[in-house]
Amino acid sequence: MIKKVLIANRGEIAVRIIRACREMGIETVAVCSEADRNALHAMLADQTICIGPAPSSESYLNINRIISATMTSGADAIHPGFGFLSEDARFARICERCNITFIGPSSDMIAASGNKARAKKTMIDAGVPTIPGSAEAARTVEDGLRLADIATYPVMIKAALGGGGKGMRVARSKDVFTQAFQTAQQEAKNAFGDGSMYIEHYVEHPKHIEVQILADKYGNVVSLGERDCSIQRNHQKLIEETPCETLSEEKRKAICEAAVKAAKAVNYENAGTVEFLLEPSGNFYFMEMNTRIQVEHPITEWVTGIDLIKEQIKIASGEKLGFTQEDVEIKGHSIEVRINAEDAEHKFRPCPGKIELAYLPGGQGVRIDSAVYSGLEIPAYYDSMLAKLSVWAPTREEAIKKAQSALGEVIITGIKTNIDYQYGIITSPEFISGKTDIDFIDKFSRK
């Protein structure tokens, strides 16, 4: 069993991992930048090591300093959380070579899943539904034009490596393809150091559905239901819920079985998500695999009663899954709302600064994942997320009312937040009816 975990992350996910480890009797080591010396995760861990200046490149993304901190502290495992180095195959490979347990899939698996062209070919071979397009990457405009004809317009041009919405453009016709391709390719080179582009048919007005899976090293794979992540801006999720309101039981079974098939096809291990696009017609297509814990994992924990962080640690320790697919029961409905330090009235610009007062609600069926407190200085160097508010209720209607009530209680002063914007979404007729897709925010923001 793992005895001491270094958390290579910050903020609420670092706090979440520390709490899980504490309940399992595992010691924790926090790393922090100079800007995070007073951060909650740095105060809660059994041991804290400052690994560098505020910029991520000199601290949370500095592999040498994180490995050095791991060895100095005597930790035998690293949990990468999400973001930062969580899907960095090189980081996972260095952990493996240094005999440090990486709490996540292997470096080879991360590399294979991170390459969209390679992942799609694997899914096609496994019989998982995929978006019409090519199984090869395009490196020139000429290659791209040829592959776009195969995929049929409109097409999505996106980086073969990377994510987070970078290196992505839509070309609705051949006339605009060249400019869209060149723009996306340059962005991909700048962000990921690789200009390989992937071309596929652009699915219009879909829902973004992801399936949570757990897999151990003995070949056991289970799905823990799906999450509807359609409410997103610039490919960044804002609100998630489970189960998806518009999925029939037949379609839900099919999409979850496809996710398990996808995980088995790549011999996946640990926690991950299989991402799909769901068309209004009911057809769904594999999009990608995320080889880490997701921001929105609490809502799956609400409806299944399974602690995903603890399961990650158990799997990384070599344990078999303690339950089968038949044991997984989805109960009730859960919704998560992300609270960010950003100004929704001015193009969602980040709003760092000092929190004067922070009050976060509680009560039956309400959960807060956060690392903020009154008097905390929010640095300008990192992601703007302050907290995740998630709720559970027996029905979707009750969950919506609970989310509205809880979000209405949140008080954060001293900096601007997106609370009012999010409240507008969860009280909108479109959200309440469940008739939202990935284009919803564009329409909502124009109102």
Secondary structure, DSSP 4 states (H G I P E B T S, - for coil): ---EEEE---HHHHHHHHHHHHHHT-EEEEEEEGGGTT-HHHHHSSEEEEEE-SSGGGTTT-HHHHHHHHHHHT--EEE--SSTTTT-HHHHHHHHHTT-EESSS-HHHHHHHH-HHHHHHHHHHHT--B-SB-SS-B-SHHHHHHHHHHH-SSEEEEESS--TTTTEEEE-SHHHHHHHHHHHHHHHHHHHS---EEEEE---S-EEEEEEEEE-TTS-EEEEEEEEEEEEETTEEEEEEES-TT--HHHHHHHHHHHHHHHHHTT--EEEEEEEEE-TTS-EEEEEEE-S--TTHHHHHHHH---HHHHHHHHHTTPPPSS-GGG----SEEEEEEEESEEGGGTTEE--EE-SEEE---STTEEEEE---TT-EE-SSS--EEEEEEEEESSHHHHHHHHHHHHHH-EEESS--SHHHHHHHHTSHHHHHT---TTHHHHHHT-
